[in-house]
Amino acid sequence: MNPIFTLQVGEYFVAEELRKRLKNVSVFVPTSPQEKGIDLLLCSFDAKGAAKTQTVQVKQSRAYEQEGGWHDLFFNAFPVSERADWFILVGVYPAKKDASKKDNSYNLEWEKIFLAFKNSEMKEFIEGLRQKKDPDAQEKHFGFKFRVSEKGEVQIFHTRGAVKETKIDKHLLANQIKILAKGLNIALES
């Protein structure tokens, strides 16, 4: 029998990003499709060999290009699984346009943006989704707009599902990674 194993591209991107940012942490992938609510398992070991784990659920969106270098991400609201310690939302967008090409096309490289929410933060976020026209009504979708500067600085705002556009950069993975590392009992390298 031939081994068959597949991994969603968003899960792969998140696993690779976590592997780069969290040294000495193993990233495991459940091989059973019946393992609902967990897409990745992070594991660190202390000096005595005791394991500390964090579970991750991944949600992915393609980024839709807008004017002025902005991109939009769209997600469906989802039930927040108690099994996941973290929810990481990943957006995939094309790398910078190649100015030398006359057809205004992109290079065949992809950039990624990652938002990270602890379980309690994701619950609060999903429960707080509201329609702009009727703030008392629950929104079934949510979205973000973002722009990355030439220096790599990110501006990101919660748009769809928010009554008023809200800055949400505190949820960028780069700004949450220390909290994730603390949950694994590891120190980040400077």
Disulfide bonds with the S-S distance in Angstrom:
none
